Amino acid sequence: MAEVSDNRAAGDQAERRAANRALLEHVVSLFGTDRAGELAGCYTSDWILELPFADPPVRLDGACEIGAYLASRLGTFVFTLSLTAVHECLDPDLLVVEYESDGHVTHTGRPYRNTYIALWRFRDGKVSGVKEFPNPMVAAEALLPVVAGNPDDFDAGDGLPDDEEG
């Protein structure tokens, strides 16, 4: 009898993992599209967003606080996301995720292509937490003003075109 119970529990966990992964894939597919308004329904009202590499580090609690924080940033950074790897954990409600952004910064025109590693937590069929680790230098470089020429011709180091560096 215990074996049947163990098999049922394992099956329930596998179903939760699959549902959570499908939700993750759906959420990632919405970023940078005209369907981004659907994102709100994918998160619990009390979800937590942590950005430990931000300066200063950020921890936001709840949809209202997170929405206010993200509103200005998503107007500055316009991008889509692509999953590159999803790692399952023993906890069926936790996924370790790798993804990339492809976009630009609206006021500089610079490209924004970052890589992320994140812990995504799920509860009751929704995202309940994201702890995200992007490369902060990529964002800082994308925000630098462009002096002249093509935004892709400059780097964050000295403001000189790449072919004039010493």
Helices and strands as residue ranges (DSSP letters): H 2-30, G 36-42, E 43-51, E 58-61, H 63-76, E 77-88, E 94-105, E 111-112, E 115-123, E 126-134, H 136-143, G 151-153, G 162-164
